[in-house]
Amino acid sequence: MTTALVILAEGFEEIEAITPIDILRRAGAEVTVAALTEGIHVTGRSGLTLHADTTLTAVGTQEFDCLILPGGPGVKHLRADLRVRAILHAHARSGRWIAAICAAPTILHDAGLLENRRYTAHFSVASELANVLAAERVVVDGPIVTARGAGTSLDFALRLASCLFSDKVAADVGRSICT
């Protein structure tokens, strides 16, 4: 079973979290949604409150095939949490997939994971990311997938389905939702 972990912090961008969760579950992944804080209800930037499956503390050192970091104002909480950096480094060491959208590639940058890589991110954080490919919607470089923002969420999610499963699975999911 292909597994993915999505970490939600208060202020997360709803579309950037929900779209990959939905698409990957349709593709057949077991997606775990973990709240950064100890409560399992996390409110996004637009006021939608999601009921996470668990907390990051409860996840502990459990391994996943893919780690997904949504963007939005909540990125500041993800950047400040040393557990997130430790999980990123563990994923990077083992060559497992890491995905970040919008402002979340800054978390990868802070962890030193974008060195000598191609990546994209939201224009609001471009000043922090010297080599950002600002015109690219989604960029895959090795096991790292980045995307620009909410408007690229479906492209991002389908690319993750392709990376984790196959192009055929991603195409089938895309057709099922009329892309």
C-alpha positions, -999 to +999 in steps of 0.1 A: +000+000+000+013+034-010+012+058+019+014+096+022+015+120+051+000+155+049+009+178+078-015+206+085-007+237+105-031+265+115-036+288+084-029+261+058-042+267+023-072+245+020-071+238-018-034+228-015-041+203+012-075+189+002-067+184-035-037+160-031-055+142-002-085+136-025-066+127-057-042+104-039-070+086-021-088+081-055-055+067-069-054+041-040-030+057-015-035+055+022-033+092+031-028+102+067-036+138+077-017+149+108-022+181+127+009+199+137-005+208+171-020+184+197-056+190+187-070+172+156-091+202+143-070+225+121-084+257+106-071+269+072-066+304+059-101+307+046-118+295+078-124+259+068-117+235+097-105+200+089-106+171+112-072+155+109-067+117+113-041+122+140-014+145+153+022+147+142+032+136+177+011+104+174+027+097+140+061+096+156+087+080+134+062+061+112+075+060+076+055+071+046+062+069+009+055+106+005+054+137+027+032+165+015+034+201+028+006+225+018+013+262+017-005+292+030+001+314+060+005+282+082+039+276+066+055+298+093+044+272+118+058+243+098+091+262+093+094+267+131+088+231+140+119+210+144+099+177+140+090+188+104+126+193+096+136+159+111+109+142+090+121+159+059+157+148+065+145+112+072+126+112+039+155+127+020+180+102+034+158+073+023+150+088-011+113+089-004+090+115-021+087+150-007+061+174-020+057+211-012+034+237-028+031+275-027+052+288+002+061+254+015+092+250-006+108+275+018+106+247+044+126+225+020+151+254+015+155+258+053+163+221+056+189+224+028+170+201+005+168+224-025+205+228-031+213+219-067+177+211-074+151+225-098+119+238-080+091+263-081+071+281-055+047+310-050+058+344-061+054+357-025+085+337-014+106+341-045+129+365-028+139+337-004+145+312-031+173+324-054+168+297-081+130+294-082+115+285-116+088+311-113+070+303-146+067+265-139+035+252-125+049+219-111+085+208-110+098+173-103+135+169-096+144+135-083+121+126-054+111+163-048+079+177-063+071+214-060+042+236-073+034+273-074+001+277-055-036+270-051-042+274-088-018+245-095-031+222-069-048+198-093-017+196-115+004+190-084-019+163-071-021+145-104+017+147-108+020+131-073-003+103-084+019+098-115+051+097-094+037+074-067+017+051-089+020+056-127+010+079-155-019+056-163-033+058-127-030+096-128-047+097-162-075+074-150-081+096-119-080+127-141-106+113-165-128+103-135-130+139-124-133+153-159-099+170-163 
